[in-house]
């Protein structure tokens, strides 16, 4: 009995009432609980009796019991609710009013600003004039209803998906189907092809298949696209951030036109930001109004817009997302400042500090396995070759800030020390090898100065590609002329008597004992007189 009493006490009942209810219910916990709920009120407790049929009193409302049985008490009458609201402060009233507001959809269902502002037609696309001019391939192909299969290749936020969807709206003669290579497989492609064939027969309409991140398809998945593109059942519209030359198979590339997109420049970003701020239908104000439940206006100083456009690296999605976050921060700060008054509308000033808070850090375009990885190491190599130490350190810093492995950079510096400095400064190789070892010992971030020192040393060192060109010429000679030519007998070693009898080493002149042995030759007969190393001229003509 004691355990049952403790159970009822943990539910929120008084100990004496629990004991009385258990006694009336012969120790049955469930009957005792029902007895307590049916026969007891907070203002007029009745004697506990299981046989009592009185049901006139409403059940007692106790939070623990309600949570335990998942009970939901009836809502209080409007007059009681109004009386309760009088005890709330203005901020609580505003919050409650926002919770009860039903004229706007929930904020969780609201698409982000970047999606809201996606261009609907090609004329709204910004920054890709080389692809969308009146005389461009895409414009003329859409106008003539002869759109070829194309692959849109460009950095994130340049407008690949926006262009694809705008083409779908402009090309009314096509049936548009969208897939993502991240989630789709061969089965999805097969089903799409079957539907496309049926639709072509039934409605005489071709299918425009948009595949986002098409570089994620493996070889088998890309192979499955070849026959349907070949016979014209499907027009492929692919989008990729990776170099198609490395990530798409050659047969697929031969069936498609690769159209490169450029990163947006700050002027383009500024235009998009102002468009989002001024759009009263799907722009910044209506997007955030669904979150805060009151009218919003924003004041963006030119400095804030300029800062954001300069620090998003040409990515429109990053810029619009940061704009939305900065505006949210400014509105919330205004609410916090006016917490003792009811707000019906807000005019928020979004400054540079709000933009910095939204960005957190400058957005850097870099990928350790993609095009930017190779582009930047090439820029570092060419800057050192051009003896520009400042540019060399800049590209080194870009790679380190992008998260590049310092040992990868150090290995490239070792290669540069022999390829471009070479015999002009033999100590350069020792410097580069020491740099690699120091990076291995220290790791990031301490090894950054070691890499910078080595990059500066190599950039300022005298240059010579004599050895680099010499080994290249020699390898070419091996491939073309001397690949099967035997080593001359006088250059062969003769460690045994038999080999000596065969003439190995015969006629060899030992240079330390014969300083005047210049007439001795060391190349195969077919290559006599060949010149591979041109020295001391650092850059032979």
C-alpha positions as CSV (number, residue, x, y, z in Angstrom):
1,X,0.0,0.0,0.0
2,X,2.9,2.4,0.8
3,X,4.2,2.1,-2.8
4,X,0.8,2.9,-4.3
5,X,0.5,6.0,-2.0
6,X,3.9,7.2,-3.2
7,X,2.9,6.7,-6.8
8,X,-0.2,8.9,-6.3
9,X,1.8,11.5,-4.5
10,X,4.3,11.6,-7.4
11,X,1.2,12.3,-9.6
12,X,0.4,15.4,-7.6
13,X,-2.2,14.2,-5.0
14,X,-2.0,14.9,-1.3
15,X,-0.8,11.9,0.8
16,X,-3.9,11.8,3.0
17,X,-6.3,11.9,-0.1
18,X,-4.2,9.2,-1.8
19,X,-4.5,6.9,1.2
20,X,-8.2,7.5,1.5
21,X,-8.7,6.8,-2.2
22,X,-6.7,3.5,-2.1
23,X,-8.7,2.4,0.9
24,X,-11.9,3.0,-0.9
25,X,-10.7,1.2,-4.0
26,X,-9.3,-1.8,-2.1
27,X,-5.7,-0.9,-3.1
28,X,-6.4,-0.8,-6.8
29,X,-4.2,2.1,-8.1
30,X,-6.2,2.7,-11.3
31,X,-9.5,2.8,-9.5
32,X,-8.1,5.0,-6.8
33,X,-6.8,7.4,-9.4
34,X,-10.2,7.5,-11.2
35,X,-11.8,8.0,-7.8
36,X,-9.6,11.0,-7.1
37,X,-10.2,12.6,-10.5
38,X,-14.0,12.1,-10.3
39,X,-14.8,13.0,-6.8
40,X,-12.4,15.7,-5.7
41,X,-12.2,19.4,-6.6
42,X,-9.7,22.0,-5.4
43,X,-12.4,24.1,-3.7
44,X,-14.7,21.5,-2.4
45,X,-13.1,18.1,-1.6
46,X,-15.6,15.4,-1.1
47,X,-15.2,12.2,1.0
48,X,-13.6,9.5,-1.1
49,X,-16.0,6.7,-1.9
50,X,-15.7,4.4,-4.8
51,X,-19.5,3.8,-4.8
52,X,-20.3,7.4,-5.1
53,X,-22.1,8.3,-8.4
54,X,-21.7,12.0,-8.1
55,X,-20.4,13.5,-11.3
56,X,-21.6,17.0,-11.0
57,X,-18.2,18.4,-9.9
58,X,-15.6,18.9,-12.7
59,X,-12.4,17.0,-12.3
60,X,-9.5,18.6,-10.6
61,X,-6.9,20.0,-13.0
62,X,-3.4,19.1,-11.9
63,X,-0.4,19.4,-14.2
64,X,1.4,16.2,-13.3
65,X,-1.8,14.1,-13.8
66,X,-2.5,15.9,-17.1
67,X,0.9,15.1,-18.4
68,X,0.8,11.5,-17.1
69,X,-2.5,10.7,-18.8
70,X,-2.0,13.2,-21.7
71,X,-5.1,15.1,-20.7
72,X,-6.1,18.4,-22.2
73,X,-8.3,20.6,-20.0
74,X,-11.0,22.6,-21.7
75,X,-10.1,26.1,-22.8
76,X,-11.1,28.8,-20.4
77,X,-14.0,31.0,-21.4
78,X,-13.1,34.2,-23.3
79,X,-13.8,36.4,-20.3
80,X,-11.3,34.4,-18.1
81,X,-8.7,34.6,-20.9
82,X,-9.1,38.3,-21.2
83,X,-8.7,38.7,-17.4
84,X,-5.5,36.6,-17.6
85,X,-4.2,38.7,-20.4
86,X,-4.4,41.8,-18.2
87,X,-1.6,40.5,-16.1
88,X,0.8,40.2,-19.1
89,X,3.3,42.9,-19.9
90,X,3.3,44.5,-23.4
91,X,6.1,42.2,-24.7
92,X,4.2,39.1,-23.6
93,X,1.0,40.4,-25.1
94,X,2.8,41.0,-28.4
95,X,4.3,37.5,-28.3
96,X,0.9,35.9,-27.5
97,X,-0.7,37.9,-30.3
98,X,1.9,36.6,-32.7
99,X,1.3,33.0,-31.6
100,X,-2.4,33.4,-32.2
101,X,-1.9,35.1,-35.6
102,X,-3.4,32.9,-38.3
103,X,-3.3,35.1,-41.4
104,X,0.3,34.1,-42.3
105,X,1.8,30.7,-42.9
106,X,4.3,29.3,-40.4
107,X,7.8,30.7,-40.7
108,X,9.2,27.1,-40.9
109,X,7.4,26.7,-44.2
110,X,8.7,29.9,-45.7
111,X,11.3,29.4,-48.4
112,X,14.6,31.3,-47.8
113,X,15.1,34.6,-49.5
114,X,17.5,33.2,-52.1
115,X,14.8,30.8,-53.3
116,X,12.2,33.4,-53.3
117,X,14.3,35.7,-55.5
118,X,15.2,33.1,-58.0
119,X,14.7,34.5,-61.6
120,X,11.6,33.3,-63.3
121,X,12.5,34.2,-66.8
122,X,15.8,34.6,-68.7
123,X,15.6,38.4,-68.7
124,X,15.8,38.4,-64.9
125,X,19.1,36.5,-64.9
126,X,22.0,38.7,-64.0
127,X,25.7,38.5,-65.0
128,X,25.8,35.9,-67.8
129,X,25.5,38.1,-70.8
130,X,27.8,36.0,-72.9
131,X,25.3,33.1,-72.7
132,X,22.0,35.1,-72.7
133,X,22.6,37.9,-75.3
134,X,19.9,38.2,-78.0
135,X,22.3,36.4,-80.5
136,X,23.5,33.7,-78.1
137,X,23.2,30.0,-78.7
138,X,20.6,29.6,-75.9
139,X,18.4,32.4,-77.1
140,X,18.4,31.3,-80.7
141,X,17.9,27.7,-79.8
142,X,14.9,28.4,-77.6
143,X,13.3,30.7,-80.2
144,X,13.6,28.0,-82.9
145,X,12.6,25.2,-80.5
146,X,15.8,23.3,-81.3
147,X,17.5,23.4,-77.9
148,X,20.7,21.1,-77.9
149,X,21.8,19.2,-74.9
150,X,24.0,21.4,-72.8
151,X,26.0,21.3,-69.6
152,X,26.1,24.5,-67.5
153,X,29.5,24.7,-65.8
154,X,30.2,27.3,-63.2
155,X,30.8,28.1,-59.5
156,X,28.1,27.9,-56.9
157,X,25.6,30.8,-56.9
158,X,26.4,31.8,-60.5
159,X,22.9,31.0,-61.7
160,X,23.0,27.5,-63.2
161,X,19.8,26.2,-61.7
162,X,18.1,29.6,-62.3
163,X,19.0,29.5,-66.0
164,X,17.8,25.9,-66.3
165,X,14.4,26.7,-64.7
166,X,14.0,29.9,-66.7
167,X,14.7,27.9,-69.9
168,X,12.0,25.4,-68.9
169,X,9.5,28.3,-68.6
170,X,10.6,29.9,-71.9
171,X,10.6,26.6,-73.9
172,X,6.9,25.8,-73.9
173,X,7.4,23.0,-76.5
174,X,9.3,20.9,-74.0
175,X,8.1,18.8,-71.0
176,X,10.4,19.7,-68.1
177,X,11.7,17.0,-65.6
178,X,14.1,17.8,-62.8
179,X,16.5,15.3,-61.1
180,X,19.3,15.7,-58.7
181,X,22.4,13.4,-59.2
182,X,22.8,13.4,-55.4
183,X,19.7,11.3,-54.9
184,X,18.8,9.9,-58.3
185,X,20.1,6.7,-59.8
186,X,19.8,4.6,-62.9
187,X,16.3,3.5,-62.0
188,X,15.1,7.1,-61.8
189,X,16.7,7.8,-65.2
190,X,15.1,4.6,-66.7
191,X,11.7,5.7,-65.4
192,X,12.2,9.2,-66.8
193,X,13.1,7.8,-70.2
194,X,10.1,5.5,-70.3
195,X,7.8,8.4,-69.5
196,X,9.6,10.6,-72.1
197,X,9.0,8.0,-74.8
198,X,5.4,7.6,-74.0
199,X,4.9,11.4,-73.8
200,X,6.7,11.9,-77.2
201,X,4.4,9.3,-78.8
202,X,1.2,10.6,-77.1
203,X,1.7,14.4,-77.3
204,X,4.6,14.7,-79.8
205,X,6.5,16.7,-77.2
206,X,10.2,16.2,-76.2
207,X,11.4,16.1,-72.6
208,X,13.9,18.5,-71.2
209,X,15.7,16.7,-68.4
210,X,17.5,18.9,-65.9
211,X,20.1,17.0,-63.8
212,X,21.7,19.1,-61.0
213,X,25.2,18.2,-59.9
214,X,25.5,15.9,-62.9
215,X,29.2,15.3,-62.1
216,X,28.1,13.1,-59.2
217,X,26.8,10.4,-61.6
218,X,29.2,7.5,-62.0
219,X,30.2,6.1,-65.4
220,X,27.3,3.6,-65.5
221,X,24.8,6.3,-64.8
222,X,26.3,8.6,-67.4
223,X,26.3,5.8,-69.9
224,X,22.6,5.3,-69.4
225,X,22.0,8.9,-70.7
226,X,23.8,8.3,-74.0
227,X,21.2,6.5,-76.1
228,X,18.3,8.8,-75.1
229,X,20.3,11.9,-75.9
230,X,21.5,10.3,-79.2
231,X,18.0,9.6,-80.5
232,X,16.6,12.9,-79.3
233,X,14.1,11.4,-76.9
234,X,15.5,13.6,-74.1
235,X,17.3,16.9,-74.2
236,X,19.8,17.0,-71.3
237,X,20.3,20.2,-69.4
238,X,23.1,19.4,-66.8
239,X,24.5,21.7,-64.1
240,X,27.9,21.1,-62.5
241,X,30.4,23.0,-60.4
242,X,33.3,20.6,-61.4
243,X,35.3,20.7,-64.6
244,X,33.4,18.5,-67.1
245,X,36.7,17.4,-68.7
246,X,37.6,15.5,-65.6
247,X,34.2,14.4,-64.3
248,X,32.1,13.6,-67.3
249,X,32.8,10.8,-69.7
250,X,33.9,11.7,-73.2
251,X,30.9,10.2,-75.1
252,X,28.6,12.3,-73.0
253,X,30.6,15.4,-73.6
254,X,30.5,14.8,-77.4
255,X,26.7,14.9,-77.2
256,X,26.5,18.1,-75.2
257,X,27.6,21.7,-75.4
258,X,29.6,22.9,-72.4
259,X,28.6,26.4,-71.5
260,X,30.8,28.0,-68.8
261,X,29.3,30.5,-66.3
262,X,31.3,33.3,-64.7
263,X,31.3,34.3,-61.0
264,X,29.1,37.4,-60.5
265,X,31.0,40.6,-60.0
266,X,30.1,43.1,-57.2
267,X,27.9,45.2,-59.5
268,X,25.8,42.1,-60.3
269,X,25.5,41.2,-56.6
270,X,24.5,44.8,-55.7
271,X,21.8,44.7,-58.4
272,X,20.4,41.4,-56.9
273,X,20.5,42.8,-53.3
274,X,18.6,45.9,-54.3
275,X,16.1,43.9,-56.2
276,X,15.5,41.8,-53.1
277,X,15.2,44.8,-50.8
278,X,12.7,46.7,-53.1
279,X,10.5,43.7,-54.2
280,X,7.2,44.0,-52.3
281,X,5.8,40.7,-53.4
282,X,8.6,38.1,-52.7
283,X,11.5,40.2,-51.4
284,X,13.0,40.7,-48.0
285,X,10.1,42.5,-46.3
286,X,7.3,40.1,-47.2
287,X,9.7,37.1,-46.4
288,X,10.5,38.3,-42.9
289,X,6.9,39.6,-42.3
290,X,5.8,36.0,-42.1
291,X,8.3,35.4,-39.4
292,X,7.7,38.5,-37.2
293,X,4.0,39.0,-37.9
294,X,4.2,42.8,-38.3
295,X,5.0,45.2,-41.1
296,X,8.7,45.7,-41.9
297,X,10.7,48.3,-43.7
298,X,14.5,48.3,-44.1
299,X,17.1,51.0,-44.5
300,X,20.3,49.6,-46.0
301,X,23.2,52.1,-46.1
302,X,25.3,52.0,-49.3
303,X,28.3,50.9,-47.2
304,X,26.4,47.7,-46.0
305,X,25.4,46.7,-49.5
306,X,28.9,47.4,-50.8
307,X,30.5,45.4,-48.1
308,X,28.2,42.4,-48.7
309,X,28.7,42.5,-52.5
310,X,32.5,42.6,-52.0
311,X,32.7,39.7,-49.5
312,X,30.5,37.0,-51.1
313,X,33.0,36.0,-53.8
314,X,30.4,36.3,-56.6
315,X,28.0,33.8,-55.0
316,X,24.4,35.2,-55.2
317,X,23.1,32.6,-52.8
318,X,25.6,33.5,-50.1
319,X,24.8,37.2,-50.6
320,X,21.0,36.8,-50.4
321,X,21.2,34.4,-47.4
322,X,23.5,36.9,-45.6
323,X,21.1,39.8,-46.4
324,X,18.3,37.9,-44.8
325,X,20.3,37.0,-41.8
326,X,21.5,40.6,-41.3
327,X,18.0,41.9,-41.6
328,X,16.7,39.4,-39.1
329,X,19.5,40.5,-36.7
330,X,18.5,44.2,-37.1
331,X,14.8,43.5,-36.5
332,X,15.4,41.5,-33.4
333,X,17.7,44.2,-32.0
334,X,14.9,46.7,-32.5
335,X,12.4,44.4,-30.8
336,X,14.7,44.0,-27.8
337,X,15.1,47.8,-27.6
338,X,11.3,48.3,-27.6
339,X,10.3,45.4,-25.4
340,X,8.0,47.5,-23.3
341,X,5.8,48.6,-26.1
342,X,3.5,46.9,-28.6
343,X,5.0,47.0,-32.1
344,X,2.8,47.1,-35.2
345,X,5.6,48.0,-37.7
346,X,9.3,48.3,-37.7
347,X,11.8,50.4,-39.7
348,X,15.1,48.5,-39.2
349,X,18.5,50.0,-40.1
350,X,20.8,47.3,-41.3
351,X,24.4,48.4,-41.0
352,X,27.8,47.0,-41.8
353,X,28.1,45.4,-38.4
354,X,24.9,43.4,-39.0
355,X,26.3,42.2,-42.4
356,X,29.6,41.2,-40.7
357,X,27.6,39.3,-38.1
358,X,25.7,37.5,-40.8
359,X,28.8,36.6,-42.8
360,X,30.9,35.7,-39.7
361,X,33.9,35.5,-42.1
362,X,34.6,36.2,-45.7
363,X,33.2,33.5,-48.0
364,X,36.2,31.9,-49.8
365,X,35.8,29.9,-53.0
366,X,38.1,27.0,-52.6
367,X,37.9,23.2,-53.0
368,X,40.7,20.9,-52.2
369,X,39.9,18.5,-55.0
370,X,38.4,20.7,-57.7
371,X,39.3,23.4,-60.1
372,X,40.2,26.1,-57.6
373,X,42.7,23.7,-56.0
374,X,44.6,23.4,-59.3
375,X,44.0,27.0,-60.4
376,X,45.6,28.4,-57.3
377,X,48.6,26.1,-57.1
378,X,49.2,27.1,-60.8
379,X,49.0,30.8,-59.8
380,X,51.5,30.2,-57.0
381,X,53.9,28.4,-59.3
382,X,53.7,31.0,-62.0
383,X,54.1,33.9,-59.5
384,X,57.3,32.4,-58.2
385,X,58.5,31.7,-61.7
386,X,57.9,35.4,-62.5
387,X,60.0,36.4,-59.4
388,X,56.9,38.2,-57.8
389,X,57.3,37.4,-54.1
390,X,54.2,39.4,-53.1
391,X,51.9,37.5,-55.5
392,X,53.5,34.3,-54.4
393,X,52.7,34.9,-50.7
394,X,49.2,36.1,-51.6
395,X,48.3,32.9,-53.5
396,X,49.9,30.9,-50.7
397,X,47.7,32.6,-48.2
398,X,44.6,32.0,-50.3
399,X,45.3,28.3,-50.3
400,X,46.0,28.1,-46.6
401,X,42.8,30.1,-45.7
402,X,40.9,27.7,-48.0
403,X,42.1,24.7,-45.9
404,X,44.7,23.3,-48.2
405,X,47.1,20.7,-46.9
406,X,50.4,22.5,-46.2
407,X,52.4,19.4,-47.1
408,X,50.9,19.5,-50.6
409,X,52.1,23.0,-51.0
410,X,55.5,22.1,-49.6
411,X,55.9,19.2,-52.1
412,X,55.1,21.6,-55.0
413,X,57.8,24.0,-53.7
414,X,60.3,21.1,-53.7
415,X,59.5,20.5,-57.3
416,X,59.8,24.2,-58.2
417,X,63.2,24.3,-56.6
418,X,64.6,21.9,-59.2
419,X,62.3,22.8,-62.1
420,X,62.6,26.6,-62.2
421,X,65.6,27.4,-60.0
422,X,67.8,24.4,-60.6
423,X,71.5,25.0,-61.0
424,X,71.1,28.8,-60.8
425,X,70.9,28.3,-57.0
426,X,71.5,24.7,-55.9
427,X,70.7,25.7,-52.3
428,X,67.0,26.2,-53.3
429,X,66.4,22.5,-53.2
430,X,67.8,22.2,-49.7
431,X,65.6,25.2,-48.6
432,X,62.5,23.5,-50.1
433,X,63.2,20.1,-48.5
434,X,63.8,21.7,-45.1
435,X,60.5,23.6,-45.6
436,X,58.7,20.3,-46.1
437,X,60.3,18.7,-43.0
438,X,59.4,21.8,-40.9
439,X,55.8,21.7,-42.1
440,X,55.7,18.0,-41.3
441,X,57.0,18.7,-37.7
442,X,54.9,21.8,-37.0
443,X,51.6,21.4,-39.0
444,X,49.1,24.3,-39.2
445,X,48.9,27.0,-38.2
446,X,52.6,27.3,-37.1
447,X,54.0,26.2,-40.5
448,X,52.5,29.1,-42.5
449,X,55.5,31.3,-42.0
450,X,57.8,28.5,-43.0
451,X,55.9,28.1,-46.3
452,X,55.9,31.9,-46.8
453,X,59.7,32.1,-46.2
454,X,60.4,29.3,-48.8
455,X,58.0,30.7,-51.3
456,X,59.6,34.1,-51.0
457,X,63.1,32.6,-51.3
458,X,62.2,30.7,-54.4
459,X,60.5,33.7,-56.0
460,X,63.6,35.9,-55.4
461,X,66.2,33.2,-56.4
462,X,67.8,33.3,-59.8
463,X,66.0,31.0,-62.2
464,X,67.2,28.3,-64.6
465,X,65.2,25.7,-66.4
466,X,68.3,24.1,-67.9
467,X,68.0,20.9,-65.9
468,X,64.2,20.7,-66.5
469,X,64.7,21.1,-70.2
470,X,67.6,18.7,-70.3
471,X,65.7,15.8,-68.7
472,X,62.8,16.5,-71.1
473,X,65.1,16.4,-74.1
474,X,66.9,13.3,-72.9
475,X,63.6,11.4,-72.3
476,X,62.4,12.3,-75.7
477,X,65.7,11.0,-77.2
478,X,65.2,7.8,-75.3
479,X,61.7,7.4,-76.6
480,X,62.6,8.2,-80.2
481,X,66.2,7.1,-80.8
482,X,68.0,5.2,-78.1
483,X,65.3,3.2,-76.4
484,X,66.9,-0.2,-77.5
485,X,70.5,0.9,-78.1
486,X,73.0,-1.1,-76.1
487,X,75.4,0.5,-73.6
488,X,78.9,0.8,-75.3
489,X,81.4,-1.8,-74.1
490,X,83.9,0.6,-72.6
491,X,81.2,2.0,-70.3
492,X,80.2,-1.4,-68.9
493,X,81.4,-2.7,-65.6
494,X,83.5,-5.9,-65.7
495,X,83.5,-7.5,-62.2
496,X,84.2,-11.1,-63.5
497,X,86.8,-12.7,-65.7
498,X,84.3,-13.8,-68.3
499,X,83.0,-10.3,-68.7
500,X,86.5,-9.0,-69.2
501,X,87.1,-11.6,-71.9
502,X,83.9,-10.4,-73.6
503,X,85.3,-6.9,-73.8
504,X,83.4,-5.2,-70.9
505,X,85.2,-2.1,-69.8
506,X,87.9,-2.4,-72.6
507,X,89.3,0.9,-73.6
508,X,87.8,2.9,-70.7
509,X,90.0,5.8,-69.6
510,X,89.8,6.6,-65.9
511,X,89.4,10.5,-65.7
512,X,91.0,11.0,-62.3
513,X,94.2,9.5,-63.6
514,X,93.9,10.9,-67.1
515,X,92.8,14.6,-67.0
516,X,93.2,14.8,-70.8
517,X,90.6,12.1,-71.5
518,X,88.2,14.6,-73.2
519,X,88.1,12.4,-76.4
520,X,86.3,9.6,-74.5
521,X,82.6,9.4,-75.4
522,X,79.8,8.5,-73.1
523,X,76.7,8.5,-75.3
524,X,75.5,5.7,-77.6
525,X,76.8,5.9,-81.1
526,X,73.5,7.2,-82.5
527,X,73.5,10.1,-80.1
528,X,77.1,11.2,-80.4
529,X,77.3,15.0,-80.2
530,X,73.8,15.5,-78.8
531,X,73.4,18.4,-76.4
532,X,70.7,18.2,-73.6
533,X,71.9,20.5,-70.9
534,X,72.5,24.1,-71.9
535,X,74.5,25.7,-69.1
536,X,75.3,28.3,-67.8
537,X,72.6,30.1,-69.8
538,X,69.5,30.1,-67.5
539,X,67.0,30.5,-70.3
540,X,68.5,29.1,-73.6
541,X,67.0,30.2,-76.8
